[in-house]
């Protein structure tokens, strides 16, 4: 079992920045670098939406079109943590943001479908005011 805990959410004005963190822990016999990681969000009145994904060593990343050029996903495997740097935030970015972990078989794999992920955090609220 892997526990994921997100942090870093909050209230920010449009155009501002936030950095989300997701710390992983748990005794699974697998290291954090065994997992591909992703960020998803659930906005008010919206379906869950893919935001960004990163491969096991961080060599591959993938973004939703809605955040491309504004958000950056990264990871520090020594700290068992994945990050989401969010710049130029817009009111439509308002959502609960969730990180997720996938027991990726392939080293460079990234996943953008929620069903691919095995573990989820509890989420952190991001609110962007206009």
N, C-alpha and C positions, 0 to 999 in steps of 0.2 A: 504494500500500500504506500502511495506517495501522497504527502500532504503539501498543498500549495497555498501560500498565503500572500495575497496581494496587498500592496500599500501604495501611498502616494497620491491617491485621489483627493479631490477637493473642489472648491469653487474658484473659478478664474474668469476674468473678463475675456471677451473675444479678442483674438490676437495674441493672447498670452500663451504660456507654456507650462507643462507639467511633465514630470517623469514618474511613471509607474514602475514599481518593482514587484517581482514575484519570487518569493523564496521557497525552495523545495526542501523537504525533509522526509524521513521515513526509512524503514529498513526493508529494502526489497532485494538486496543482493546485487543491485544494479547501480552504477554511478549516474550522476546527473547528466553526464555527457552521453548516456545511452538514450536519452529522450530528445525527440524533436519537440519544440515548444511553439505555442501559438497564443495569440490574443484575440478575443472575441468581445463583442459588446451587445448589450441589450438596451435600446433606447425606449423612451415612453411611447407606447402604441406601435412599436416596431417589432419585427422578428429578430432573433439573434443573428448577428452579422459578423462575418469574418473580418478581422482587422489586419493582422500581420502574422507571419510565421517565420521560424528560423530552424535551420538544420542542426544536427547534433553538435557540431564543432563551430557553428556560426558562419560557415562558408557560403551558405545559400540563404537568401531571404526572399520573401514574397509579400506583397502588400495589396490590399484592396484599392481599387482605383480612387475611392473617396478619400483616402489618406495618403496616397503616394505623393512623395515630395514634401510632406509635412511631418509624418511620423517615421521614427526609426526604431527598429527592434534590434536588440543586441543581447548577448549573454556573457556571463562570467562563470565558467564551469568550476573554477576554483572556489567560488562563493556560492555555488548552487543557486544562482539567481539569473533571471531573465528580466530585461528592462524594456520599457516602451517610452521613448522620448517623444513627446507630443508638442509640436510647435504650431504657431498660427492657428490656434484653436478657434473653432466656429461653434455657434449655438447648436448646430445639428450634430456635433460630436458629443453632446450631453447623453450619458448612458452609464449603466453599470458595466465596468470592464472586468472581464474574466481571463485568467491565464489557464492554459491547458497543456498537458503533457502526453506525448504519444511514445510508446515503446517502439521506436523506429528500428526496423531491421537494417535499413540501408543508411550509410553514413551521411549521404548528401540529401536525403529525402526531406521534403517539406510538405505540409498538409494544410489545406484550406477548408476542408469539410469537418464540421463539428463531430460527426460520427466517427471520424478516424481517431479521436482523442480518447485516452483511457482515464485520465484524471483531470479534475477541475478544482479551481479555487472557489472561494466564497464570493468573490467580486469586490470591487471598490468603486464608489460613486464618483463620477466626474460630471461637474455641472459647469457649463460655459454660459455666462450671461452676455447679453447683447448690449 
